[in-house]
Each structure stands twice: as structure tokens, then as C-alpha cells.
């Protein structure tokens, strides 16, 4: 029997993007689909049955990607003549419609809530953001109603786009289960806690640094990731910055090694539009990464996150704007190592049973087989 030919397309993501390649493409290849992924300026190779093709093109900025890269990607996609096209970037929306007009089945994988994100884009003048967001929303509505199916990562986006196209599927970014993580154990003698990611005000790093004045003197905060020089200058002025062990941007393998040397993790984000104010998003992968490892953590009391955390008793939630709550949570973690070890164990059990990619792969395959 002839294999169904699937082509994944991206104008902006890496060819090794975890969601696109390791989760979706590999899952499809493992289940009998002939899968090709086309991405700009990448190495042409075959990874776990996925044929990666490169779009060799110079990308000079946002407008280049929108007008030039998307067009070239469309032309290369047509040559492939796949049965199903699955694209991942809003730049490609118009070309997705063109593929539909050629009687192709087209899936749009909406990774982010772009109308909301536009309202937070600093490179767009603030006075213009509401207008740009509105125009984008109208273009999106026009396009997505024509597609064969839609996918997204969090219930809020699903609720919005389903009104325009009912053939919509929630496929979250739960982690791929890894056997070597089953033996991961926290260091109960450690005085370190950790965050690895984008170092920015949204992550409330300044609150965590300020809170260190009120926790055990031997405690240290391991921080890894990129940020603006302006924000680092602000952090360096805080009295407890000398308790921060800043590692810079490091590979994921090194992040895991630091997790192993830590007592707990933090994933505190501020309430804002991108996080749907106090609701939160299931697109926050670090929450489930900690749970998979069995690493206890402190998180924002977002409604979506708190439901999971309260159900499994795997973390402590705080109001990110209340420094006293943050201090109280940090001290609890340090004063109750045996209890927080149990938190980590409950989190790992929950991921093994519910919050893992295997459950989402079933949704992805349900969509594909329906086509």
C-alpha cells in the first residue's frame, strides 16, 4: 500500500525544533507516513525516518521571511507534491490557501496566540499595535476557515479558532518520556535552586533575586539563559545579586546536569496578555519538564497550572507580584527537603501517566487518519 506523503513546512523554526521534528514528524514517520520537513538553511539529512530538505535562501529580516522565504517555500512544496501539507508559521498563511486551491489537504499548526503577541511586540509602535492586531485577526479568520484542519497548543487558542474552523485539535507540548530521566533524583543536601530560560522581567527574575535577602544565607540561585544588557544591569544593582550563579546560555545537556545539583526549580511568570492574564497557558513546557524529572518547583498561580499542580501536589504556586509569597515559598522548599522530594515523585508519576507526548501523539494521529 502506498504511503501517504506528508510535508511539514516552516519559514522560521529550526529543522531540529522539538515540536516539529522530534514530536510531530517522527511520530508520523513511526506510524507509516512518508514525511518530509522543509526548513530554511539547514543540513539535508534523514533523522528517524524524516527526510529533511533545506530551503537555501538568505533571510535578512521579518519582511524577507514574509515575502521572500514563504514564496520560495511554497514553490519547493509544490514540487514535492505531497498529499498533506502541515505548516507552522503565520508568514505562510496566504500560501496555505493557495495549496488548498490546488486541492491539497492543509493543516495550520498555530504555536502562539499571534493577535495577542502583536500587542506586546516592541518593534511595532505602541499606538499602532491594536490596529495591526485587528488586521492580523481578520486575515487569520479569512485564511483558517479554508484550511482542512487546525492544531494548537493551549485551550484559549483552540476556543478562539474553533469558532472559525470547527475541525480544530488540541495537541499540547507535553514532553517526550525519556527512560534516563527515571533515575533522576534531587540533591537533598543542595542549597541551590535553578531557572534556565529567557532572562527577562516577565520571568520575575528580579523578584527572585530580591527574595534571596530573606532566605538561608547559604542558598544560591543558579541562573542560565540570555537577556538584554539593560535587564542584567538592573539585576546587578540588587543587593543579593552576589548570591546568583549566572551560567550564561548553555546547552540543554548542561541544564540537566545543573538540575541534578539543585534542590528545586522555579518557573514564575508575571500575569500579562501573553499568559492570558491569570489563566496561564499549556504552552509553558518547563512546568512539565520539571515534573518529568521529578524536580519540585515553585510556579505562578495561573488557573491552568494550579489545577494540575493542586491535583497532583507536585509544586507550590505563588502570586508572582507578591514578594512575601515568593519568600515564603522559597523558605518552605529549603525547610522541607523530604516533603518536596515527594512533590517531585508525584509530578513524575503524573507525567508518566498523563502529561506526556504519547497522549498527544494519539490526537495528532486521530487528526491525520481522519483526513
SULMOZI-V357931 format. One record per run of one state. SS is the DSSP state (A for helix, B for strand, O for the rest). FROM is the first residue (numbers start at 1). LEN is the number of residues. If there is no record, write none. Layout:
# SULMOZI-V357931
ss->[SS SS]
from->[FROM FROM]
len->[LEN LEN]
This chain:
# SULMOZI-V357931
ss->[O B O A O B O B O B O A O B O A O B O A O A O B O A O B O B O A O B O A O A O B O A O A B O A O B O B A O B O A O B O A O B O A O A O B A O]
from->[1 5 10 18 31 34 41 45 48 50 56 62 81 84 88 90 102 105 111 114 119 126 145 149 153 155 163 168 171 175 176 179 182 192 197 201 204 205 215 220 225 229 237 241 244 249 252 261 264 268 272 273 276 277 278 285 294 297 301 303 313 315 319 323 336 337 354 356 357 371]
len->[4 5 8 13 3 7 4 3 2 6 6 19 3 4 2 12 3 6 3 5 7 19 4 4 2 8 5 3 4 1 3 3 10 5 4 3 1 10 5 5 4 8 4 3 5 3 9 3 4 4 1 3 1 1 7 9 3 4 2 10 2 4 4 13 1 17 2 1 14 1]
